[in-house]
Amino acid sequence: MDRTEPQEPATTADAPLPEPAPDTAPEPAEGGTPSPEPPDASAPDDAASRRDAAEGGAPPGVPSRAEPVAVRGEASPSGPAGAGDAASPPESAGGDSAAVPGGQAGGRRGPWGRRVRRTVLAVVLLLLVPLLAVETALRVNYMGDPADGTYTRDRDAMWLGHAWVDGRKKDADVTALAHRLKDTGIRDLYVHSGPLEHDGTLPKSAHPRARWFIDAVHRELPGVRVQAFLGDVLANGGPDGLELGRADTRAEVVRSARQVLDTGYDGVHLDLEPLHSGDRDYLSLLDDLRAVTRDRDARLSVAAHQIDPLPHLHSVAGFFADHPKWWSQKFFGQVARRVDQIAVMSYDTARPLESTYGGYVAQQTSLALEVTPPTTHLLMGLPFYYESNPSHWGHAETVAAAVRGARLGLSRTDPDRELFGVAPYIDFAATETNWKEYREGWLRPDAS
């Protein structure tokens, strides 16, 4: 992840982005065999480059929206160069074919060529069969109907861009935002107020209009909390980034949290990426931050990586990438027990079909519910943006599929769970279709 966020329009009007043209990429027919592109854990997480660039060019630390780019690696079944049928031998004067050295008739392949072809075929099958099995399982996971009552608990959240606290937004924008959020379940706003410096400090110049925005939201939307969304890219052994292994850096992050709470924020929302599963320094930082937020009667929330969709996938991916994408379910639970809210970044999955994406969200919801204590508020991220690339197929990763997947996972795992919601990402990239699918799929049927 680099230190940029997606470019938000410079205007102060709260107009949604224009609706994208329908995706012309054909979706595999229901009866056909989908050809999913397997995730490549070696690809860098470039999500923040789409997110932070918009906010005036630079805030990092936005929820990552990048799945590793798919690896394409089919070996040619034709074997090595020169393998195959030999040229027809010349005929003898008597009309008989000339003898081929070794006693082989012309056109017959040797045992070495057959071994190569069989090996190539075996490798292709070893790659494709598991992928097809996974995609089939996800499609099955998307089947069925969500349980009655699995609608909003009025505990949703939303990520907001940096323009709300840097001076670009005005009173009219807050009024429009309040109108948009009226009668939804959104009760927490994670407004980008950083980024943190690599040493953990936070310049006050990063959010000069924070106090104005907090007061305006409290006036226009009583009961809605405003949390300071802080983040940075982690060094993880690289030349640049925040180093969680340094005690003085963690102490500065804690001081930055106190600073935003002094400004008037209702909580701290932390997003540090890419974060390795099992990072003990991160858990230590959360313990220190929780002590501060509890003392101020404020909320501590985090943006969380996805959970291993296959056992130990993060460990396998670690052999091929410096920054594996997933967390173990155990580590996810360790994080969830240390915070008030945990929001899964359940987008940028590289799933090629709406059904497999929805099935993936259903699986992620169940995995998260199994290890999140009932006292911690769990949220599933919704893709309120449109892109089409190998990590995020716009025709597949829809809000409708994400909402239905979250409801299916909730229905199968803990349908009566009260501290549960969804979290749209992000306000300035949202389309009318995104809002429509959120309302129709997640709000109660009698909601206006």
N, C-alpha and C positions, 0 to 999 in steps of 0.2 A: 504494500500500500504506500502510495506517495502522499505528499502533504498538500493535496488539492481537494476541493469539494465541487460538485456539479454547479455550473453557472446558473444562478438565479436571475431572472429578468430584472433589469435595473429599475423598472417602473415600480411605483408604490401600489398600484392597483392589485388587488388580490384576484387576478384573472387566471384561471387554470390554463395550462399549456394546451395548444390545439390538439384535437383528437388525432391520433395517428391513422394513416391510411391502413386499411386492412392488410394484414400480413399475407403476401402472395405466396409464401413458401408453403407448398402443399403438405398437409399432415398425412402420415401414413394411413392407408385405409384400415378400417377396423379389422378386416380379415387378413390383412397383410402382416408381415413381420417387421416390427419397428426396428430401426437401426440406431439405437442411442449412442451418443458419443461419450465414452467413458471419461470420468474426471481425471485430469492429470494434476496430481498434487504438487507438481514442480512449478506450475505457473505462478507468477507473483500475484498477490492480492492487490488489484488496481482499483478496487471499488471506490476508495476515497477520491481518486482522481476525477470520478464523475460527480461525486458529491460536493467536495469542498471547493472546486474551481468556481462554482457559481457564486459563492458567498463573498465576492469581492476578491477572489483569487486564491485564498490560501488556507482556510481552516482545515486541518486534518482531523482524524479521529472520528469520522462519521461512521455509522454502522457499515461494515464491509458488505458489499453486494457482489462479491466476485467468487464464483466457483472456479476451481482450476480448469484451464482450457483443456478440451478433450484431446486425447492422443490418438492419432490415426497411424496405424502401423501394420497394415496387412502386407505380408510377404507375397511376392508373385508366385502363383501356383505352377508356373511354367518351369521352375527349376533354374539352374545356373545357365549362364549364356552358353550356347552351343549344345545344350541337352535337347533331346527330341529325336525325331526320325532322321536317320542318316540319309544322305542323298542316294538315289537309286544307282546301283553299280552298273557299269557298262556291260552290255551284252557281249558274249563271246561270239566267235565267228559262227558257231553252231546254233546260235540263238539262245543258249543257256546263259543265265546270269553268272557273272564272274564271281568267284568265291570271295567272301569277306574274311579278312584276317581273323583268326580265332574261331572260325567255323560258324559265325553268326550270319544268318541271312540278312540282306539289306532291309532296313526299316525296323529292326528289333532293338529295343532299348536294353542297355546293360543294367545290372543290379544296382550300381551306384546311383544312376539317375532315378530309379524307382524309389530308392531310400530317401533321396532329397525331396521328392514330391510328397511322399508320405509324411515326412517330418514337417514340411511346410503346412500340409493339411492339418496335422495334429496341433500345431501351434495356433493356427487360425481358429480351430474348434475350441481350444483351451481359452482363447480370448473371448470368443463370441458367446459360447454357451452360458457362462456365468452372467454375462451382461444381459442376455435375453431373459435369463431366469429372474434377475433382479427387476427388470422392467415389467415382466409379467406379474411378479409378486406385488409391485406397486400398483399396477392397474387393478388387481384383485382387491388391494387394500382400499381402493377408492369406491368400491361397490357398496351397496346397502344404503340405508337411510339414517340420518342422524336422529338421535333420540329427541322426543318432545322436550321442550324446555331448554335445549342447548342453544340459547341465544345470549345476547349481551347481558352481563351482570352489572352494567354501568360502571365498569372498571377498566375501560380501554385507555390507551395512551396514544400520543402521536409525536413523531419527530418533526421539529421545525428548523428552518434554515437560519443562518446568521443574520439575515437582514432585519430581523425583529429587534435586535439589540445593538446594531451598529449605526443607527440613525436613518436608514432608508425607509422604514415603515412609519406611518403616521396614524393619527386617531381613526381616520376613516378605514384604514386597513384592519385595525383591531375590531372595529364594528362589523366589518365584513366577515372576519374570522369568527366572531361570536355568532353571527347569523348562520355560518356554515356548520358550526359545531352544535348548535341548538338541537335538542332532542336526539343527540347521539349518545353513545356511552363513554365518550372521551372525557376523562377526569384528570389526566396528567399530560403536561406538555413538556417535552424534552427539547429545549431551545438551545441551539449550538452557541456556546458562549466562550469558546476557546479560540485557538488551540492552546494546550499546555506547551511550554517550552520544553526542550529536551532535558532540562535540569529539574523539571517538575513545577517551575514557577508559572504564574499566570499574570500577564500584564493587565492592569485595569483598563488600559486602552482597548482591550479586545472586546469589551462589552459596555461602551459608554452610555447607552440608553437602556440598560437593563432595569434600572429602578422604574423608569417610565413604563416599560412593557409589563412588568410585574403588577404595578398598580392598575394599569389599564385592564389587564385580564381579570384581576380580582374584582374590579368594578363591573365589567361587562359580563363576566362568567363566574358568578359566585360559586365557590366550592371546587373550582378547577385549580390545581396546583401547577406552579411553574418551576421546573427543575433545570439547573444549569448543566447542560450537556457538554462535558469536558472529555477530551481525548488527545491521543498522540500516537504516532507510529512507534513501535517498540524496536529497539536496536537488535535484540536477539543475536548478538555476536557480530552484527554488521557495523559499518563505520558511523552511521547516523541513527538517531532515535533515542527514545527514553530508555534508560537502563534500570529495570526494576531490581536488579541485584544490588544496587547501591543504596545503602540505608539513608544517606543524605538526600537522594532523589525522592525516595518514598516519603520522607519527612516533608519535603517541599510540596508534594502533591496533597498531603494532608493540610498544610498551611493554605494552599490554594482553595481547598474545600471550605475551610473556615472563612476565607475571603468572600466567596460567593454567598455563603449563608449570611455573612454580615451585610451584604448588599441587599438582602431581602428574599433571595430564592427560597423556595419551599423544600428543596432537596438537591442532591448531587447525582447526576447520571454519568457514569464512567464508561468510556469505550476506548480500550487500549488494544491495538492490533498490530501484527498477528500474534496471538497469545497461545503459547504451547500448552497442551493439556498437561496437568500436573504441576504447573508453575507454583512453587511454594511461596515465592516472593509476592506474587499477586494475592494469594490468600492472606498473607501477613498484612499487605496494604489494605485489604478489605476489612480486616479486623480493626485496624487503626482508624479507618474512615467511619466504620460503624459506631465506634465510641464517640466520635465527634457529632455525627448526625443524631444519635440518640440523646446526647446531652442538649441538643438544640430542638428536639422534637421535630426533626426533619426526616425526609426520606433518603435512603441510599438505594440507587438502582444501577443496573449494569446492562450493557448490550452483550449478549452471549453468542458464542460460536454454535454451530449445529453439532448435534451429537452423532457419534459413530453410527451410520446406518447399517453397517456390518461390524461384528465384533472385532475390536482392536484395529479398525481401519486407520485410525490416526497413527498407530505404530507402524503399520505397513507403509503408509504414505511418507512417514519420516525417513524411510530409506531412500526416497527419491526426491525429497524436497526439504529445504531448510525450514519452511513454515507450513507444516501440515494444517489442513483446513479445520478438521473436526476435533472435538473434545471427547474424552471417554465419558460414559454416563456417570461413572463414579465422580470424576472431577466436576461435572456439571452440578451434581448434588452438593459437593463441597462448597461451590460458589453460591448456590441457591440458599444454603443455610446461613450465609453471612450477610445477606442483603434483604431489603424489604420488597424489591421488585426485580425480576429477571426477565428480559425481553430477548427472545430467540430471533436471530437474524435469518429467518426461514425464507430466503429468496436467493437468487443467483445459484441455482442448483444444477444447471445444465440439463434438466429433464426436457425431453423433446416433445412430450404430449401433455395436454391439460390433465388427462387422467393420471399419468404417472407423477406429475408435479403434485396434484392434490393428494395422491396416495403417499407421497413423500412427506408432505406436511402432516398428514394423519399419523404417520409413523413417528415423526419428530415430536408431535404433541403428546403421544402416548409415552415415549421415552422420557420426555421432560417431566410429565406428571408423575411418573413412577418414583422419581428421586427428589422432587421439589416438595418441601414440607408444606403442610396446609396453612402455615402462618406466613408463607412467602407468596407474593402475588406473581403469578406466571402469565406472561404475554407472548403471543405468537405474532411475528412480524408479517405485514401485508405489503406486497410490492405496488406502491402507489406511484408508478413510473412505467414508461414503456421503452424497451430496448429490444433489439434482436441481435444476438451474437452467441457464440458457442457456450457462454456461461449463463445466459439469460435469454431464452426464446420467448419473445413477447406474446406469441400466439398460445403458448403453453402456461407461462407463469402469470396467470390472471388473478385478480382479487377474488373472483367467484370461486375458483378452484382452491385458493388458500383458505377462504372462509369455510367452505364445505369440508376441506380436509381437517381443519381445526375442530369443527363440530363432530366429525367422525371420531377423531382421536379422543376428544372429551367424552363422547358417548360410550366408547368402549372401555375407557380407563377409570374415569371419575366424573360421571355425569352431574353429580351434585356439588362439584367443586365450586366454591363461592369466589375465591380469590383467583379469577381467571379472566383473561381478556385478549384482545388483539391490538396490534400497534401498527398503524399505517406509516410507511416511510415513502415519501416525504412531502411536505405541504406544497412546495413550489413546483413540483413535477407532476402533481396529481391531475388526472383528467376527470371529466364529468362521468365517464364510464366507471372509473375507479370508485367514485363516491356512490354511484348508483348500485354497483355490485356489493359494496359494503353495507349499504342500507337494506337492500333487498335480501341479502344472505344472512346478515348478522343481527340486525335489529329485530325486535319482536314484531310479529305479524300485524299487530294493531298500532304500531308506531307510525307517525305521520311521515 
